[in-house]
Amino acid sequence: MSNNSAKSVKSDSANKGYDDSYANQVNEIINTLELDSETDRSILKSRFLSEVVKYEDRKLHTKKYYDRFRFIVTVGSIILPAILSLGQMDPTKLPKNFDQVVYWSSWTISLMVTASNGFLQLFSLDKNYFEYAITTEQLKTEGWQYFQLSGKYEDDESHQAAYKDFSKSIENIKRKQVEKEFSGKGDVNKKKKEKPFDFQAELVKNLPDHLKPEQLKPVDVEKGVKVDDLMKDKMNKLDNLMSILETKSNGLASGTMASGSMASGSIVSDNVREILKDSKEQVHGVASEVVKDAVDNEKIL
């Protein structure tokens, strides 16, 4: 009777694709958990248990090829020097056609070692094997902590209370594994984000300071030269200029009112126009200087 039940359990696990040594144990534990809905229980089986079994299978599959190729590389690296050293012996003491045997044996072993090492590097068998093994153990450890309500789940009163945190942890482990496995392969916008290479800017950047253009020389940090300070300085000059303009205009206007003559008024009017014209040119020059200094210093900063 016990043999029949054991066989049925094995056939059940084989049909489900689960590992018999781990999946059956965890499947029974999940069935006994006190959860609010059967949906949560099904998610644990399909998202947690199946992921553990999948990574376990991938680890064993990769390990099989990894061990074979590593064995060939290790044994071949030991045998090849030994065979080549035999060829240095006295030819009279060696069997007939021994040189031909040594040649083809060393050639075959060298080819096998090189090919095995190439397959290891090409398919990243060592890296994949280690990553699958680590991910599998992380998932198993996380699962046992959740089932036992220990570790990070020791403050939770029930499995239902810890369900969301456990699901989040499983998804984080899975996401990290996917990022490692496909790092740099799925960024289709990588080329679009790259800026075009500016040869002139790179050339100027690598020039010594005394050869750089004035506007591209580094700013002395101790002097505290910044765009805001330059703007304030130029605006103060502009304010002073406008104050002088206003003072001259008021003085000329009062002089015109005191004299009361048309000739004087015409002269004053002409003077005012000249002053306004000169002041306008000065204001335009100051404003242009402010804008130029601001743009140049913005490039520097």
Number of C-alpha atoms within 10 A of each C-alpha: 6 7 8 9 10 11 12 12 14 17 13 14 16 12 9 11 14 21 19 15 10 14 19 17 11 17 15 10 11 18 14 10 13 12 16 10 9 11 10 16 18 14 13 20 18 12 13 21 23 18 18 25 20 16 20 20 17 17 21 14 12 21 19 13 17 21 13 12 20 17 14 18 20 13 12 20 15 11 14 18 11 12 16 15 10 14 15 9 10 8 13 7 7 12 9 10 9 12 16 10 14 17 13 11 16 19 12 14 19 17 13 16 20 16 15 20 16 13 14 18 12 9 12 13 21 16 14 18 20 14 17 23 17 15 20 23 15 15 22 19 13 21 21 13 16 22 18 11 17 13 12 13 20 13 11 15 10 16 18 16 13 18 18 12 15 22 18 11 15 19 15 12 15 17 12 11 16 11 12 11 14 10 10 10 9 9 9 9 8 10 9 8 8 8 7 8 8 8 9 8 9 10 10 15 13 9 11 9 13 8 10 15 10 10 13 16 16 12 14 9 8 6 7 9 13 17 18 10 12 16 17 12 12 17 15 12 14 17 12 12 16 15 12 12 17 12 12 15 19 12 10 16 15 10 14 19 11 9 11 10 10 10 11 15 17 12 13 17 16 12 15 18 13 12 15 16 12 13 16 14 12 14 17 13 11 17 16 12 14 18 14 12 18 18 13 14 20 11 10 14 11
